Amino acid sequence: MKKSKFYLLGVVMGAALIAAGCATQRKGPLPDFTPQGIPMGTVQKKVDNFMVILDSSSSLDENYQNSTEFDWAKGIVTRMNATLPKEIDLKCSLTTYGHATDLSHKPVLTQYDFGKYDQKKFQEAVDKVAAPGGTSPMNLAISELKAVDGKTALIVVSDGDVVQEETLAALKKLADQFGERLCVYTVQVGDSPAGKKVLEQMAKNGKCGQLFQAKDIASGAGMNGFVKTVFFEELTIKDSDGDGVTDDKDQCPGTPRGVKVDAVGCPLDSDGDGVTDDKDQCPGTPRGVKVDAVGCPLDSDGDGVTDDKDKCPGTPKGVIVDADGCPIAKMTQKGTYIFEGIQFDTAKWSFKPQSYAVMDKIVKTMETHPNLKVEIQGHTDNKGSAPYNQALSDKRAKAVMEYIVSKGIAAERLTAKGYGLSMPLESNDTEAGRAANRRVELKPIQ
């Protein structure tokens, strides 16, 4: 009895180890895969829709090629999705049958309802199908598919373990609905001879079709060939640069990928400035405005105001200009700007009314030149003592600075300094000379 117990225990343990080994074997990944793109300039789509039926029944829980048939089935659909060009204009659907009970108790599920193909959303729908389970009612899945306009590719990924009569009858009914607009492509996962026979029969329905083996199309090259067979045909006249205009009509061959072109295949120039949109750094330039090599309006005198807006062309280099391209004020030999329009009440630092328009011009200039920093200088004539004039000029310079800051210019861009009577422009012996010496100057410091 003891020997018998030990023998039974050994059998049970051996079975458990075999099962564990199988479970481990099932976790193996599919072969490495790198998508091989489809050059759209060499092919054209031959279908308007595609419908995928993905077998998710319990029979796919079998080992296959170091993984499970279910992993292979999902992997084939995933790799097909990764190989299809993202921009292709198709309508599609994804229907599954079987499923693990924690996903659904329904025998058939529409995972991606018939609509515009979106590569990311389609993959999300595939990923939702987490595990196989249940029966294999492929005939019900086929019956879920509705006839739609245009040519349609029906792609069935399965082990073929289905009720043959019911499945073929449902497919014949669908083929009758579609007529010559239906092609049936089957992909077998697994090596069942009976399953292969059923899938071969299915592929004979419709105007065209073919049976593929999953292991033959799992690589990048294999899947590239599968996708081309199902979705595309060679262009009789090629579009070598893939811009949507065939070579016989393309007046601008070799257009870079992704660049929008006109009816004759040349890059668009939406604003008509002679620089195509893919190179234009200043789109929307008004008609007739001269531009540089990157499509931006010319600034011939380099004053920061483009020629089409410059009312004072030919301004010397380094001269600060306003929004119209004109010098902000009279410039002295020492590089400062005199603002004769800024006037103060006698012996005060309060402004006369006409001063505000001039100071507003200074504000706009500093807005136009955001990196500009200035020293605001106050100057007086020689009436009164030197200390008195020094203090008065300080207060007037600071009053100008405070006004400019109040209009939104950062205070760190400004300094204010009075020079009193120490820097006359003209003789103080005449009234005209003294008037010229009572002034505000701006000195750029950056």
Helices and strands as residue ranges (DSSP letters): H 2-26, E 43-45, E 49-56, G 58-61, E 63-64, E 67-68, H 69-83, E 91-98, E 108-116, H 119-128, H 138-144, E 152-158, H 164-178, G 179-181, E 182-188, H 193-203, E 208-213, H 214-217, H 220-231, E 232-234, E 330-331, E 337-338, H 355-368, E 374-379, H 386-406, G 411-413, E 414-418, H 431-437, E 439-444
